[in-house]
Amino acid sequence: MIRKLLISAILAGGFALAAHAQQTGLVTLETRQDSQGWEAVGRLDIRGKGFCTAALIQDRLILTAAHCLYDIDGSMVAPDRFTFQAGLRSGQAQTTRLITRTVAHPDYVHTGQATNAREVAIDIAVLELDRPIRNTRMQPYRIAQRPITGDQVGVVSYGRGREEAASLQQVCDVLGRQTGVIVMTCDVEYGSSGSPVFMMDNGETRIASVVSAMAHINGQKVALGTSLEGPLNALLSHFATLGPARPGGTQRLINADERNDTGAKFIRP
């Protein structure tokens, strides 16, 4: 799943797109050599609904978009409907795990068919695996500092028409960011929600954002992502306060009073 922007202006007030450099196209990760370093990205299957993309950030924790936790009718998807297929290529996963608990950002409010930029800015969730992944080829990713306008990033994603193997776009550009939303030229598609956006940090590949939605701004197709630093710290702090997974496995807190409508409207496919 991925959400699609209905209007051209994503953020209210003075947002301008920077010029961008040459970006690379999508490359399908079909072989073990192609997939080296990307094995901890996987397809997050949701029985009866579709799929998103997720990435390993701890040996028992994966990161994805919060809206992936919700069904078409707005109810939360039961954890036992999720399956994480890490390193899936040619229809075969290197490692498969079930999910015991799903936890959205504590301030995330799911609005169904309409949302705003503030929601995109905290559209993240962690899912607890039934067993840890401990594999020398499948190391959890660390988190990068938030990207700024002009930075180059990359994205690994699954999507409609490319469900059986991940695709890598090695170079796309950060066009701007505002209100916690990062606007990028990355090529995303339905199914790319939750895809990790990467940056290099002293030679190490780290996650800098998570894909939330796709949009058109001034006629240009763009991807919208979350600025991870603050939101992810809040999410992991919230997760740390929870006890053992309860029956049903879903955790969410809502602060409806803190919502701020900026006018951006989205729909879910």
N, C-alpha and C positions, 0 to 999 in steps of 0.2 A: 504494500500500500504506500501511496504517497499522496499528499494533498496538493491541490492545484489552485493557484491564485486566480481570482476572477477579475481583478482590476489592475491597472498599470502601476499605480503608486502604492508601494508596499509600506512605506513609513511616512508618517506625517511630519512635514516641516524640514525643508532644506536638504533633502537627501539627493546627492548627485553621484552618478556612476563614473568611476575613474576609467581612463583609457586602459585597455589591457593588451598584454603581449601575446605572442603566438602560443596557443595551447596545443596539447597533444590529444589525439583521439583515443577511443577506448580500445584496449587490448584484452582479449579473452585469456584468462589464466587456465590454459588447457593441460599443461604438463607440470610435473613436479618442479622442474627448473623455473618455469614461469611463475609458479605459486610461492617460490621461496621467499619467506618473510611475511607472507600474507595468509599463512595457514590458520591464524587465529581469528580471521574474519569468516563468518558463516551465514548461511541462510536460516532465518528464523521462521519456521513453518507454523502456521496457525490453522489448525484443523477446522474445516468448514468456512474459512475466510480467505486465505491466501498466504502471503509471506511478507516479511520485512527482511532487513539485513541487520546483523549485530556483530559485535567484536568483543573478544575476551579482554577484560581489564584486571581481573584477579583470577586465581585458579578455579574459583567457583562462582564467578560473577561476570555477566556479559552486559554490555551497554547498547541501548537502542533508543528509538523515539517513543515517547510516552503514548502518543496516539495509537501506536501498534497494540496497546493493551486493551483497546475498546472494540466492541463489536459494532456492526452496522446500526443496530438499534440503540446504541449509546451505553449499553451495559458492559461491564468489564469481562474480558475473556478469562475463563478459568485457567489456572496455570497448567493443568493437565492437557490442555489443547495445544500447548507450545512444544516444539521440538527444535533444538539447535543443532544444525549440521555444519560443523566446523570444517573449513577447507573443502567444501563441496565442489567437485569438478567432474565433468562427464557423468553427472548423476550419482556419483559415489562420494560419500563424506569420509574424511579421514577420521573424524571422531563425532559421535552422536551422543547428545545428552538430553534428558527430559528436564522440565522446569518444576521446581518445588514452590517458588514464590516470585511474585512480580511486585515491584515497588516503583511507583512514579514519583517524580519530583513533588515534594510536599505542598507546593503552591500551584501545581498544574491543575487547571480546570478544563475538562473536556466539554467542548461545546457542540459537538456533532457536526453539522454542516457549515457552521460559521465560527470563525475565530479571529484573532488579531495578532499583531506582531509580538505583544507581550507573551502570548501563549507559545509562539514559536521559540521565544527566547528561553523558555524552560521546558521545552518539549523533549525531555529525556527520561529514561527509566533504566533501572537495573533489574536483571532477572537472575535468580539464584538457581544454579544447576543442581541436579540430583546427586552428582558426583563431581569432584574436582577434575580438571584437565591438567595433567602433569606430563608434558611431552616436550622434549628438548627442541622440537621443531615448531612448537605451538606455544610461544611465550606470551603472557599477557602484555598488552601495550600500556605504556605510561602516557601521561597527559602532557601536552605541550602548552606553552603560554598562548593566549588568544592571538590569532592572526590579526594583522592590521591591513589597511588598504594598500594594495600593491604587492602584498605577499603572494608567493606561489605555493599552492597546495596540491595534493593529489587525493583521489577517492577510490575506494574499492567497494563495489556494489553488485548486487543482483538486481534484476529488473525484468519487466515484461519483454518476452522475446529472447531473453538470456538468463533463463532460470536455472540451467543445469551447471553453470560455472560462473564464478565471479568475473567481473570485468574491472580492469585497472585503467584509470585515466591518470597518468603520471604527473601531468602539469595542467592545472587550471588556475585561474586568477581570483584573488579577493578584490572585488570591485568596491566594496565599502562595508561599513558596519554602523549600526545605530540601534539604540534601545535593546542591546544584547543580541541582535539578529545580524548574522554574517551573510552577505550576498556574494555568490561565487559563480563563475562561468562553468562549473562542473556539469557534465552531462548525466542527468539522472532521469529515471523512468519509474513508472508504477512498480512497486516492490523495492525501491531504493531507500524508503524511509528507514532511518536508523543507521544508514551507511556511515562508516567512520571516514572523516576527512583528516588527512595526514600532513604533517610537516616534518622536516628534518631538523633535529636539534643536536648539534655536535656529533653528527654521524648516526644518530639514533632516530628511528622512525617513531613518532609519537602522534597520538590523536589530538587534533586541534579543534574539531567540531563534529557534530552529528547532523546528518541531513534530515530536515523536517518537512520541506515542501519544495515544489517547483513553481516557477512563476515566469511571467513575461513582463519585463520592464522596458519601456520605450522600444518594444518590438523584439527585444533580445531575451532568449531563454536563459534563465538563471536558476541556481539552486539556493535555497535558504537554509541556513543552519544555526545552531545554538552556539553561543560563546561559552565554552565549557567551564572556565575557571571557577567562578562563583557558584553557578547552578550545580555543577557536579559535586563541589564540596558540600553544599547544602544537602544534596540528595544522599551522599555517602554518610554524612553525619546523621541524617534521619534513619538510614538503614541500620547504622550501628546501634541505635537506641532500641531497635526491635528485638524481641526475644526469638526463640525458635519459631520456625514457620508454622503457622496455624492451619487447620483444615481450610481448604479453599485458597490459601496462599496469597491473597491479594491485600496490599496495603496502600492506602492513599489518605492524604489529608487535604482539605480544601480551605483556602482563605478567599472566599468569594468577594469580601470587601476590598481586597487589594487589586481587583481587576481594573484595567484601564483600557478602554476601547480607543484604539488609534485609527480605526477606520478601515484597516486591511481586512478583506474578507476572503475566505477560502472555502473550497468544497472538498469532500472526500470522494474518490471514485467509487 
